[in-house]
Structure formats: C-alpha cells, structure tokens
Amino acid sequence: MTSIDGATRDIAAEVREAILAVYRDTARPPRETPGSALLGSDLGLDSLDLAQIIVLLERSLGVDPFRDARGSAPRPPIRTFDHLVALYAATLAARS
C-alpha cells in the first residue's frame, strides 16, 4: 500500500498484533512484518496459524471477511501481509 490512511494503519496494527499472538502461542520468535511479506514463506504461517489469526481479527475488528463475503465477487488470493490488511479494510469499509 503506497498511501495508508489512519483506518488502514489501525487495521495493519491489529493484523500485526494477531500475527504476534500466534507466534507467542506457538513459542516461535516474532518476525518482521513488512507489507510485502508473504504469509507463508516469509512469515512462516500455515493454514492453522491463519485460521487463528482470522479468529483473533474477528474478535478485535468485529468482522470475518471470509464469512461476510459469501456470494460476492471472487477476490484475489491473500498472499501477503498487505493483502490481508486490504481485505479487512475493504470489508470494514463495505459495512460502513
């Protein structure tokens, strides 16, 4: 993301905190989370980690974009930290 507004910055902080919580819960050292970081190969997250992150984000942000998007247009794959942030930002924007 080249231009980050306040709401997106807050969402990025929530996503980052959820990832750090997964690292803590699984006794792994934290990794840097630049926007371009690949969730799998760069951040070392697997499908169970991502499921836990989604639950943590649903609790903190109040939305599950995977559940809320049923029947909507297909979305691009979520491969990077920025993709995940953008998905939550779009979901929250659609609800306002």
C-alpha positions in Angstrom: 0.0 0.0 0.0 1.5 3.2 -1.0 -0.8 5.6 0.8 -2.0 4.5 4.2 -4.8 6.3 5.9 -5.4 6.2 9.6 -8.1 3.4 9.5 -5.8 1.2 7.4 -2.9 1.9 9.7 -5.1 0.8 12.6 -6.1 -2.4 10.8 -2.4 -3.1 10.0 -1.6 -2.8 13.7 -4.4 -5.3 14.5 -3.2 -7.7 11.9 0.3 -7.4 13.1 -0.8 -8.0 16.7 -2.8 -11.1 15.7 0.3 -12.5 14.0 2.5 -11.8 17.0 -0.1 -13.5 19.2 0.2 -16.6 17.1 4.0 -16.5 17.3 3.7 -16.2 21.1 1.1 -19.0 21.3 3.3 -21.4 19.3 6.5 -20.4 21.1 8.1 -19.0 17.9 10.2 -15.9 17.7 8.5 -13.0 16.1 9.4 -11.9 12.5 9.4 -8.6 10.8 6.1 -7.9 9.0 6.7 -5.6 6.1 3.7 -5.1 3.8 5.2 -7.3 1.1 5.9 -10.2 3.4 4.4 -13.5 2.1 2.3 -15.0 4.8 3.7 -18.5 4.2 7.3 -18.4 3.2 8.3 -15.0 4.7 6.3 -15.1 7.9 6.2 -18.9 8.4 2.4 -19.1 8.8 0.5 -22.2 7.9 -3.3 -22.7 7.4 -3.9 -23.3 11.1 -2.0 -20.1 12.0 -4.1 -18.2 9.5 -7.3 -19.7 11.0 -6.2 -18.5 14.4 -5.3 -15.0 13.0 -8.8 -14.8 11.4 -10.5 -15.7 14.7 -8.4 -13.1 16.6 -9.2 -10.4 14.0 -12.9 -11.2 14.1 -12.7 -10.6 17.9 -10.8 -7.4 17.6 -12.3 -5.9 14.4 -15.8 -7.4 14.5 -15.8 -8.9 11.0 -14.8 -12.1 9.2 -14.3 -11.2 5.6 -14.4 -14.8 4.6 -17.8 -15.3 6.1 -19.1 -11.8 5.2 -18.1 -12.2 1.5 -20.3 -15.2 0.7 -21.9 -14.7 -2.7 -19.8 -11.7 -3.5 -17.4 -11.4 -6.4 -14.3 -13.6 -6.2 -11.3 -11.9 -4.6 -7.6 -12.2 -5.4 -5.6 -14.6 -3.3 -4.4 -13.4 0.1 -0.7 -14.0 -0.1 0.9 -11.0 1.7 0.5 -9.0 4.9 -0.7 -6.1 2.8 -3.3 -8.3 1.0 -4.7 -9.4 4.4 -4.8 -5.7 5.6 -6.6 -4.7 2.4 -9.1 -7.4 2.7 -10.1 -6.3 6.2 -10.1 -2.7 5.2 -12.4 -3.4 2.3 -14.7 -5.5 4.5 -15.0 -2.8 7.1 -15.5 -0.1 4.5 -18.3 -2.1 3.0 -20.1 -2.3 6.3 -20.0 1.4 7.0 
